[in-house]
Amino acid sequence: NAFGGVLCAFTLILIGVLAFSIRLFSVIKYESVIHEFDPYFNFRVTQFLSKNGIYEFWNWFDDRTWYPLGRVIGGTVYPGLTLTAGSIWWFVNALNIPLSVETVCVFTAPIFSAIASWATYLLTKEAKGTGAGLMAAAILAMVPSYISRSVAGSYDNEAVAIFALVFTFYLYVKTLNTGSLFYATLNALSYFYMVCSWGGYTFIINLIPMHVLLCIVTGRYSSRLYIAYAPLVILGTLLAALVPVVGFNAVLTSEHFASFLVFIILHVVAFVYYIKGLLTPRLFKMAMTLVITVGLAVCFAVVAILVALVASSPTKGWSGRSLSLLDPTYASKYIPIIASVSEHQPPTWPSYFMDINVLAFLVPAGIISCFLPLSDASSFMVLYLVTAVYFSGVMVRLMLVLAPAACILSGIALSSAFDVLTRSMKFQLSKLFDDGPAISGNGSPNGSSASTVNTSSSKNEKTEKSEAAPKEKQSKKNRRKDKEVTESVSVKPKKEKRLSVLPLEASIVSTLLLIALGGFYVVHCVWAAAEAYSAPSIVLTSRSREGLHVFDDFREAYAWLSHNTDVDDKVASWWDYGYQTTAMANRTVIVDNNTWNNTHIATVGTAMSSPEKAAWEIFDSLDVKYVLVVFGGLVGYPSDDINKFLWMVRIGGGEFPHIKEPDYLRDGQYRVDAQATPTMLNCLMYKLCYYRYVA
C-alpha cells in the first residue's frame, strides 16, 4: 500500500508536468504573448489590480470603453481569474521572484490545467477507484478541447473555471459518499470560486439539482444526499450573491429556480422519511395526506410567486445565452449579436473528433462501466455526460464542458478494460507455469473463450488441507468452534463475485490494441497542441515555398495608433477589436467585446453600413477621430471585417429599420465584387476595405 501510494503520487506529478508542458508550444514557437481578444481585457484589468490594489479595482470606472457611457469594471466582470493571477503575482514577488504581470497571466492557464488534472483524478477516484482516476487525469491533461482554452497566453475565464467546475463536482460526490458536513462546506466554497470565475456556474447549480431529483425519484434518498445538497443551496447562494456581477440574480433569475424547487422537494421527502420512522402505518397514512395537501398548497404558492417575478421580463427571467441553449434557434431569431460569435455556433461532427478524438468511442463503454454497479457517484457521472453532450451540441464553446466528462468516462472504460485483460493474462500465465487453481463454472482450462474463476475457494481449500492434522488433536470445544468457522468460511465463497477470464491470446491482442489506441490519441493531442491551438490570433502565419511568413499587422496597427494619435482620441471599430485597442493602443473605443449595450453596437454597425456622409455624421456625434477596419483580401485572411459585414447589417437593422439586409444582397447572395448591389458598393465598410485595392 505504501509503495502504491508513492507510485500514485509520482504518477500524478508526471501528469501535472505533462499538462503544463504540452501547453507551452505557443511560447516556444512564437513568444510569451497574450492571445485572442478577451484575454487582453483580463490582462489590462490584472495590471490595474496589481498596481492599484483591490479596493481601487472594485470601484474602477473605466472611461476608455463604451464612450461616452463608460463601464464600471468591478461590478461587471467575473473577478475570479483576475484575483487568482493577481494573488499569484503578489505571492511570487513576496518571495523576491521578479515576474511581470504579463508573464504570470501567460502561464496561469497551464498551471491550472495541471491542477484540473489532479481534481479530475480525485473526482474519478470517488466514483470508480484509483486506477480510473489516474487514467482520467492523464487523458484530461492532453485532451484538445481543453487545450484550446488553456494554452500559454490564453488568459480567459475558462483557464481557472474548468478546475473550479471539476473540483466542485468532486466535493459534491465526496460529500455524497461520506455524508461529511466538512466537505459540504468546502463544496459551497468551491462553488463560490466557480461563480467568481465564469458565468457557466449556472451549469453546476442546475446539474446537481437534477442529480438530487434523480436520486429521489429512483428511491436512493439518504441523509448523505441531504447533507450534500442543502448546505450547497443555502451557503452557495449567499456567497454567490456577494459577487457584484451576480448580485441578486442568484435568487431572481430563472437559471437558479430549479435549485430552489429541488431544495423544497428534498425537504418534503426528508420530512416524510422522518415521520415514517416515528409513526405507526395508520398514523403515517393520515400524516401523508396532510403533508401532501400542505405541500401542494406551498408548491402552488411558490410557483405563483415565481411566475409573478418573471412575468415582467420579456425573456421570463432567462438570459439570452441560456435561452440559446434551451432553444438553439432563439439567438438567430432574436439576438443576432449572440449568433454572430463563431464559438456560439453549433459544432460539426468533425469538431467532436478534433476536440475529443478517440474518447468519442470510449465514452459508451464508460457509461456501461458506471452501471456495473450503479452508485450515486457513477450515476452523477452519467448525468454529467448526458447534459454536457446536449449543450455541446448546441454551442461549440461548450465542448469545453464536455471534455472533463468525456475524459472521466473514458478513463473508467480504459481502467475497467485493462483490469479485465491484465487479470486474465495473470491467471492464464499462472496456469501455464503452475498446476493452476481450481476452476468452477462451465469453462475448462483449455476450453471456450471465457471461463469463470473462483479464486477465494481455491485458497480456502488449501487452508483447510494444511490445518486438517492439528485439528484432530484439539478438544471438543475447540472442534465445535472450528466447525462453526469452517462452515462460515465455506459459505462465503458462494457469495464471492465471479470474475470472467479471457484467453491469453485475446488478452494480449486486446491490450496491444488499447495501447495503440492510446498512442494515436497522444499523437493527435500533441499535434493539436503544437499546430491547431497554439497560434495567437494577433500573429498570423502562412507557409509557402519560401518558408514561414509571419504577419504582425495587428500589433503594428495598434502600435501606430499608440504613437501617432493623441491620448484622448476616440477610435471606432467593430466590437471584436475593442479590448485589444484599449489594452494595446491605450485609446478610447466606442464598443468592445463586453457587448452589454446592443443599441451602441447597432449604432456602429449602422455607421459601417451607411454611405460615407451618413456614417461621418454618426461618428462625428460620437467624437470619433479614427476608424479601424481589418481587411484580409490580399493575404486570404478569412476573419476580416468584410466577412463579418452582414452581422453588422443585421445588428444595425435590428435597432434602425432603414438598414435592410436584402439591400446588400444580389439575388440573395452576398457579393463583394463588381456585381455587388449599389448599397453595398457605397457603404463605408466596403470603401474602407477596398480603398486603393487592386487584386
N, C-alpha and C positions, 0 to 999 in steps of 0.2 A: 504493500500500500504506500509506503514512504517513497519507494522508487517510482511508482506510478504517479504520485503527486508531483515529484520533481520533474519527471518527464513531461507531464501535462503542463506545468508552469513554463518549462523551457520551450515547448511547442507553441504556447500562447505568445511568448516573447518573439519567436520567429515569425508568427503570423502577424503580429503588430509591426515588425520591421518590414515584412512584405507589403502590408497595406500602405505603409508610409512611403517606401521606396518606389513602388510601382506608379506613384502619382507625381514623380519628380521629372518625368520626361519633358514637361513644358519648360522647366527651369534649365535643364541640360541642353535642350535643342535651341531654345530662344534666349531668355534671360529671366531674372526674377522680376516679374511684372504682373500687375492685376489684370484679370481677364474680363471680358464681356462688358455689360452696361451697368447693371445693378451693383456689382461689386465696387465700382468706383464711388458710388454714393456711400456705401458702407465704409469704404476706406476713408472718405472725407469726414464722415461722422466720427470714426475712431480717432482720426487725427485731432479733431476738435475735443473729444473726450479726454484724450491723453494730455492735451495741452492745457485745458481749462478746468478739468475736474467734472465730477458727476452732477453737481448742483447746477453748474452752468449748462450742462448738457440737457437736463430736464427742462430748463427754461429757455432753450435756444430758439429764437425766432430767426429763420433764415430768409433774408430779403433778397438773396440772389437766385431764388427759384420762384416760378409761378408769378412773375412780375405782371401786374402791380400788387398781386394778392399776398405773396409770401407764404411761408409754411412754418408751423410750429413743429419742430423736429421731435422734441421729446414726447409729444402726445400723439405722433402719427407713425412712429416706427416700432417694430418689434426689437427691443433692446438687447435680447439675449446674446446675439453674435457680437455686437459692439462691446458689451460689458465683458464678455469672455475674452476677446482679444485684448481689450484694454487691461484686464486683470493680468493676463499673461505678460504683457509688456511691462506693467508695473513690477511684477514679480522678478522677471529676468534682470531688469535694471536695478532692483534692490540687491540682487546678487552680483552687481557690477559686471553684468554681461551686456556690452553695448550693442544691442539690436535696435534697429529703426522700427518705427510703427509699420512701415510697408513690409518689411521682412516678416514680422510677426503675422500680419494679415495674409501674406502669401502662403505661409506654412501652417496656418490654423486648420484648414480643411484636411490635409494629410494626417496631422496629429489626431484629429477627432475621428478620422477613418479607422485608425488603429484602435482607438478606444471603442468605437462602434463594433468592431470585430469581436472584442472581448465581451461587450454587452450581449452580442449575438450568441456567444458561447454560453454565457450564463442562462439566457432565455431557453436555448435548446436543451441545455443540461437539465433544466427543471422539467422539461416535457419528456425527454427520451434518453437522458443519460450523458455521460462524459464523452463517449466516442462520437455520438451525433453532434454534440456541441462543438468539438474540435473540427469536425468536418464542415459544419455550417459556418464557423468563423473563418476557416481557410477559403471557403467559396465566396463569402461576402467580401473578404479582403481584395478579391480580384474582379468581382462582377462589374461588367462595363457600365451598366445602368447607374451604379453608384459612383463609379469613376468619373462619369460625365459631369457630375456636380461637385466633385471633391478633389480635382487635380490641384496641384500647387498653383496658386493665383486665382482660383475660383472662390472668391471670398463672398459667398452668398449665404443666406439664412439656412439653407439646407446643409451647409457644412457641419453645423452642430445639431441641427434639428433631427437628423436621422438617428444620431446617437441617443438623443433625448427620447425619441419615439420608441426605439428598441428597449432602452433601459426602463422606461415607464411600463412597457408590457412585461418585462422581466419581473419587476417588483410586484405587479398585479398577480402574475402567475405564482410568484414566490409566496405572496400572502394567501393566495388561494390554496396552496399546498400545505402551508404551515398554520394558518389562522393567527398569525402574529400581528398584533397592533403596531409593533415597531416598524415592520415592513410596510404596513398600510400607511403610516405617516410618511415614510420615505417615498412611497408611491405618489402621494399628494404633492410632495416637494418636487419630485421629478416631473410630474405633470405641470407644475408651475414653471419649471425651467423650459419645458416644451412650449407653453403658452408665451413665454417671453421670447422664444426663438423664431416661431413660424406660425402663420395662420392655419397651417394644416393640423393644428392641435384639435380642431373640430372632428377630425377622423378618430382620434382617441376617445373623445367624450361621446361618440356615437357607437364605436365598435365595442367598447367594454359594456355599455348597457345592453347591446344586442346579445352579447355572450351571457350576461346575467339572466336575461329573459329566456335564452335558450336553455340554460341550466334549470330554471324554474319550470319551464314547460315540460322538460324531459324528466322531471322528478329528481333532480340532482341538487336540490336545495340543501344547504348546510350552514352552520354558524360561520364556517370559514368563508363562505360566499358573502355573507352579510358583512363580515369584517373587511373583506377585500374591496367591497363596493361603497358602503355607506360613508366611511371617512373620506374616500376619494371625492364623492359628490359634495359633501359639506366643506371640507377643508380646501379641496381643489378649486371649488367655485369661489370661495372667499379670497384665495390667493390670486386667482385669475382676474378678479375684479380690481386688484391692485395694479395691474399693468395698464398704463394710461391708454394705450391704443385699443384695449379691450373694454375696460371700464364696466359699465352696467350692461353692455352687450352680453356679458356672461350669464345674465338672468333674463334678458329681454328679447333675445333673438331666437328664432325657431331652430337654429342649429343645436341649441342646448336643451330644448324642451324634452327630447327623448330621454335624456339622463334623469330629468326630474320625474317624468312619468314612471320610469322603471324603478326609481327610488321609492315612489309611493307603493307600487306593486310589491316590491321587496318587503316593505314593512307590513303590508297586509298579510303576505304569506308567512312572514316571521311571527306575526301575532296569532295566526291560525295554528301554526305548529306549537306555539307556546300554550295556548288554551287547550289544545288537544291533549297535552300531557297533564293537564290539571283536572279536566272534567271527565265525567262518565260519557259513554257513547250517546246516551239520550240527551244529556245536557249539552253535549258538543253539537248535536244537530240543531238544537234551539239557538245556541250561540252562533252557529254558522249562518243561520237565517238572519239573525240580527246584524252580523258582520257584513254579509252580502248586501243587505238593504242600506246600511250606513255607507258602505264602501261605494256602492253605485251612486248614492247621493253626492258623496265627496268628489267622485270622478266627474260627474256632470258639472259640479260647481267649478272644479279646476279647469275642465275643458271650456266652460263658458268664459272664465277669466282669460284663458289663453287666446280664445277667439277674439275677445274684446281688445286684447293687447295688440294683436297683429292685424286686426281688421282695417286700421287706418293706413297701413303700409300697402303700396301697390304690389309689392313682391311678397306680401304676407309674412314679413319678418325674415325672409331669406335673403342672403347676399346674392349678387349677380353670379359669382363663381359657383356658389352652392347650387343655384338653380340650373346652371350649365351642366353640373354633374348629374343632377336628377333628371333633367331634360336636355339631352345633347343638342337639340335644335333651338334651345332658348336663346343662346348668345347670338347665333346667326340671324335670328329674327328681330331681337330687341336691343342687344348690346353689341354693336359691331366692333367696339374697341376691344372687347374681350376676344371676339372671334378673330381679330386681326393679328393676334400674337401667335406665332408659329407653334410655341410649346403648348398652346391651348387647343390645338387641333387633335382629332382622333389619330391614333397611331395606325400604321400599316402593318400587315403581317411580317414583312421582313424586319421591321424595327424590333419585334419581340426576339427574333433570332440574333439580331445585332446586340441587343442590350442584355439578354439573359442566356442566349446561346443554348447549350445542351440542357440547361436547367428546365427548359420547357418540356423535355421528355422525362425528366426525373421527378418532376412535381407530382404527377399522378401516382407514382409508386410511393412517394412520401405520404400522400393522403391515405393510401391503403395501410401503410405502416402505423399511421396515427390511430387507426381503428383497431389495432391489434396490440394491446387492448385500448379501448377508448377511455380517456380520463378527462378531467376538467381542463387540464393544461393542453392536451392534444386536441381537444375539441376547439379550444381557443385558436390554436394554430391553423386549423382547417377553416374556421370562420374568418380569420385574418386574411388568409389566402383568397378565399372566395370574394370577399368585398374588395380586396386590392385588385384582383383581376378585373372586376367590373369597372372600377374607377379608372384604372389604367387604359381600359378600352374606350373610355370617353375622352380622356385628356392625356396626351403623350407625356406631359410633365410628371404625371403620377406613376409612370413606370418606376420612378424613384421609390415610391411607397411599396410597390410590388416586389422590388428587389430583395429586401430582407426576408419577406415571406417565402419567396421562391428559394432563397439560399437555405433557409431553415428546413423547409420540406425536402429539398434535395439532399441536404446533409443527413436528415433522418433516413431517407431512402438508401443512400450510399452506405451509411453505417450499418443498417439492417442487412443489406446485401453482403457486405464484407464479413459481417458476423456469421451469417449462414455459411458462406463459402469457406472461410478460414476454419470454422468448426468442422465442416465436412472434410476438409483436407487433413486436419489434425487427426480426426477419427480414422479416416481411411489409411493414413500413413501408420498409425498405431497398429492397425490390423495387419499391415504388411510386415512389420518388424516384430510384433508380438503375436501371441495366440489370439489376442483380441478379447474385449469384454463380451459379456452375454448380450445377445440380440433378441429383442422381443418384437412382436408385430408380424406383419405379413412378409416383410423383406428378408432376404438372406445375404450373407456377406458378399457373394458374387452374383447376386440375382438382379432384381429390377433396378430402375433408375433411382429409386429412393428407398431408404429403409428407415425404420423407427428405432431409436436407441434409448434405452433407459439406463443411464449411467449410474444413477444412485442405487439401483437394485444390485448391480454387479459389486459395488463397494460394500453393500450390506451383506452379500453372500460371503465375500472374503472375510469380513469381520466375524461373521457367525462361525466360520470354519476355524479361524485362528483362536477363538475363545471357547471352543467346544470342550477341550480337555480340562481346563481349570474349572469349568462349571460343574463337572461331575463330582468334585470333591467338596463342593460348597454345601452349606447347611440347607435344610428345607426352607427356612425363612428367606435365605438369600436366593434360593432357587425360585421361590414364588415371585420375588421382586424382579429377578432377571427375566422370568417368563413374561411378566407384565411389560417390561421394557422391550423385550423381543417382539411381543405382539404389536406394541405401538409402533415399533420401527418397521415391522413387516407390512403394516397397513399404510404407512406413509408413502412408500414408492408408488403405490397405486394412484396417488393424488399428484405425483410429480408431473411437471409439464413434459410431454414427449416432444423431442426435437427431431426435425427432418434432416436427413443426411443425404447429400448428393454424391454421385460417383466422383472419383478422384479426377478423371479427365475433364468432366464437365465443370468441376470446381476450378481447376487450373485455367481452363479456357475462359470461363466467365470472369475470373479475377483479372486476367490479362486484358480482356475487352474493357472492363471498367477502368483499369489503369490507362489504357489507350484513350478512352473517352475523356478521362481527366486531363490527359496530356493535350488533347485537342482544345479543351476548354482553356487551359493555361496559355497555349499559343494564341488563341483568339483574344484573350483578355490582354495579353502583353501588346499585341498589335493594336487593339482598340485604344489602349492607354498611350501608346507611342505615336500613333498616326491620326486616329479619328478624333480624340478628345483632348489633345494636348496643345493644339494650336490656338493661341489667343486671338480673339476676334479683332483686336486693334492692329495686329500684324498679319498681313496676308502673304501667302507664299504660293508659288507655282513652279512647276518643273518643265524644262524644255531641253533641247539638245545641248544648249549652252550650260545647263546646270540649274541650280536652285535660284529663283528670283524672289526677293523679299520686297513687299510693298508696304512702306511705312507711312502711307498717306494720311491715315487718321491722326497719328501723333504729330506729323508735320503740320497738319491743318490747325490743330489745337495750339501748337507752338506759335504758329503765325498769328492766331488771334491773341495769344497772350502777349506777344512782343510788338504787335502793330496796331493795337486798338487801345482805347482808354479803358481804365478800370471800371468806369460806370456805364460803358456801352452795353446795350441790350442786343442779344443775338436770338434770332428766330430760327427754329429748325423743327423738324418733326420730333415727336416726343421721345423717339428711340435714343436720340443723342443728347438729351438734356443733362443726364447725370455726368456723362463724360465731359461735356462742355464746361459745366460748373467746376468739376474736380480738376481737370487738366488745363483748361484755359483760364479758369478763375473769372468767368464772365457771367453776367446775369442772363438767365434764359426765361422764355415765356412759358414753356411747358417742359415737363420731364417725365421720367418713367414711373412716377408715382400714380399718374392717371386718375387723380381723385376728382378732378373737375372736368366733366365731359364737355361742358359749354366752352371752356377755354381752349381745349384741344380742337373742338369743332371750329372755333374761330381761326386757328392756324390752318386747319385743313381747308377751310373756305378760302383763305387768302392764297394758299398754294393752288387752288382750283380755279381762281378768278383771273381775268385779264390783268395786265400789268397795272393799269391805272387803279382799278378797284382794289387790287392787292396792296398797292402802295398806300392807299387811304386807310386800310385796315392796319397795316404795320405801323404807319405813322401815328395812329391813335394809341399804339402800344409803345411808342418811343423806340422802335426797332431801328438799329443802325446797320446791322448786317444780317444776311440770310444765309444759313449753312445748308447745302444740299450735298448728297452723296450720289455720284454717278459712276457706274461701272461698265458702261458700254464699250470702252476701249479695251479693257483687260478681261471682260466677261464676268465681272463680279455680279452674282445673281441677286444679292440682297440690297440693291441700291434703291434710292427713293422712287425712281420711275417705275420700279417693280412693285413698290408699295403704294403707288399713287391712287389706285382705286379705293383703298381703305380710307385715304384722306377724303375722297369724294363721298364715300358712304357715311363716314362720321360727320363730315361737314353738312351733308344733306339731311342728316337726322335732326339737326338744330336749325338749319337755314334752308327752307324748302325750295329756294330758287336754284340750288345746286342739285341737278338731277343726273343720276348715273347714266341713263341712256344717251345723254348729250355727248358723252365721252367715248361711246362705243360705236363702231362701224359695223352694221348688220349683226349686232350682238357680240362682236369680238373686240377685244382690247388691242389696239394697234398704236404703234409709235412711229411708224414710217410715214411716207408722203400720203398714204391713203387714210390717215387718221382724220377724225372729224375736225371741222374748224374750231370748235370749242376746245378740243384737246390741243390743237396746234397753237392756240393763242393763250393758253393758261400759263401762269407764272412758272409752275414746276417744269413744264416742257421746255420753256425758253431758257430757264437757268441750266437745265441739264444739257441741252443741245446747242447752247450758245457757242458759236465758233467751232463747232464739232464737225469734222469731216471723217466719216468712217472709212 
